[in-house]
Amino acid sequence: MNGVELNGADYPGLETLATAVIVLDDAHSVRYFNPAAENLFALSAKNVVGHPLTRVFEDAAPMVAALDYASSHNCSYTQHDISLQINGGRLELSCTVTPGEGALAEHFLIEFNVLNQQLKIAREERLLDQSVHNRELIRNLAHEIKNPLGALRGAAQLLDRELDRAELHEYTQVIIKEADRLQLLVDRLLTPHKRPQIVRFNVHEILERVRSVLLAEHPTGLSIRRDYDTSLPLLTGDREQMIQAVLNIARNAAQAMQGNGEIQLRTRISRRVTLAKKLHKLAISVQIIDSGPGVPEDIRDSIFFPLVSGRDDGSGLGLTLAQTFVSQHHGSIELESEPGRTCFTVLLPVDEPKHDS
């Protein structure tokens, strides 16, 4: 059967597996690449089937060693600590090689497991829980601030009218202006709790809007590179919320670079993605990648918490609101950061989400 291209019918159950599976022939050429493998390695089965494993992966030596062992001993063999360079990032994996049987006797099945998958799932669940608590905390805090803030502004206006000395008006105007600024902040805190306006929208319209805003705010020094998959399907959700979510992330990136550097806006399709504990056939991946100094290591695990910021002048609310909006769309935000490259990946399910109230 060497040279025969396989499909899900040739190996029942592979199409629906959540783990990445590759089937090789005895010459170590790829004969089948399941959807989970396409998603994990960001490769299309059409582009890899028929090619040698060593051509598909530059760092294939540990897998070849596992194949040789499984072949010579005619048994399953698991190779740990495999590190692969994928799309500028690094995947830490283990793989189990199993010799085929019956009609697939001269083939090998390789199943991959991401070593940090359980950590990722636990982190997503923790962030979802934290998001709920954050929203309640923010809402209560905003309501507690709103009433005394209005009284403070009103008292300052009354005092301003009674002052005889013109130079004293400067001080009351400071109070009034700062009260107005805090009022805007409170309104931002309460924004996520407004009823969403559900529409169908193109994610690239969102990104183009964000791009225009950022270039207007940083007319010199900032370059924004687009890498779009224009075949992506439409999303269903609150368009304005998603603009604000992506804008908060991208603006945070621009500010981290002090307006000097490059931001890349990248879109792709992801298959068989688990979001909010639900498996989705398709999701849209939006990546905001900057060339800045990176997120400080001591706040990476808490970067989405309220009032946590990597900048002295940051409010610590932008990313919290972004995560709130994305989680309301049953999506997720992932962060990878090192000096010179920080990547926020927003994953949004293509099928219609049920919004939280």
C-alpha positions, 0 to 999 in steps of 0.5 A, a space after each residue: 500500500 506504499 504510495 496510497 493516500 489515506 483518509 478518515 475511512 482508512 483509519 476510523 476515528 482519526 478525523 474526530 480525534 482532538 489530538 494530532 495524528 499523522 500516518 506515514 508509510 514505510 519510507 517515512 512519507 506522510 500519507 494522512 494528516 488529520 484536522 487536529 494535526 493541521 491545526 496544531 502545526 498550522 499546515 494543510 494536509 494538501 501541502 504535506 501528504 506525499 512529502 517525507 517527514 524530514 521535509 515537513 519538519 526541520 527538527 524531525 530527528 527525534 521522531 525518526 529515532 522513535 520510528 526506527 525503534 518502533 519498527 525494529 522492535 515492532 511495538 509502540 514507542 513514546 518519544 518525550 521532549 520533542 521541540 518543534 519550531 512552528 510559525 515563529 513559536 516553539 511547541 514542546 511535544 511528545 509523540 507515540 509511534 505505533 506500527 500499523 496492522 492489517 491493511 496498514 501493516 507497512 504504515 506507522 501512526 504517530 500521535 502527538 501530545 502537547 506537553 503543556 496542554 493540560 496547563 493551557 486548559 487549566 489556565 483557560 479555566 482559571 482565566 474564565 473564572 477570573 473574568 467572571 470575578 473581574 466583571 463583578 468586581 469592576 461593576 461594583 467598584 464603578 457603581 461605588 465611585 459613580 455617586 460620590 464622583 457626581 457629588 464631588 463635581 457638583 460641589 466643585 461647580 458650586 464653589 467655582 461660582 462663589 469664588 471672587 478671585 480669578 486665580 482660584 478658578 484654576 483649582 476648581 477647574 482642575 477638580 472638575 476636569 479630573 472628575 470628568 476624567 474619572 467619570 469616563 473611566 467609570 463609564 469604561 468600567 461599566 461598558 461590558 455590561 451593556 446589552 450586546 448589539 449582535 450583527 454579522 461582521 468581517 474580522 478584517 473590517 475590525 482590524 482595518 478600523 484598529 489600524 486607522 486609529 493607531 496610525 492616527 495616534 502614532 503618525 510617525 515611527 509606527 508601522 503596521 503590517 497586514 497578513 490576512 487570510 481573506 477567505 475567512 468566514 464572517 463572525 457573529 457578535 457585537 462589532 463595537 465590542 470586538 473593535 474595542 477589544 482588539 484596539 485595547 490590545 494593539 494600543 497596548 502594544 503601540 504604547 509599549 513600543 512608545 510608538 516606534 516599532 512594528 505591529 503585525 496584524 495576522 488572521 488565520 483559520 483554526 480547526 477543532 478548537 476547544 473554547 470555553 470548554 466547548 469544541 468548535 469545528 472552526 475558529 478565527 485566529 487574530 494575532 497582534 504581534 509587536 516588536 516591543 520589549 515584551 511583557 515583564 515576566 513577573 506580571 505575565 500570569 496576571 496581565 489580564 487582571 484589573 489594575 495590572 499594567 507593565 507601564 507606570 502610566 497605564 490604568 491596567 484596564 485595557 487588557 481586562 476589558 479586552 478579555 471580558 469582551 472576548 470571553 463574552 463571545 466565548 473566545 480566548 486570548 493567549 499571550 506569548 512574549 519575549 524581548 523583541 516579540 510579543 504575540 496576543 492571539 485572539 481565538 473566536 468561534 465561527 459558529 454563533 455564540 450565545 452571549 452572556 448578559 
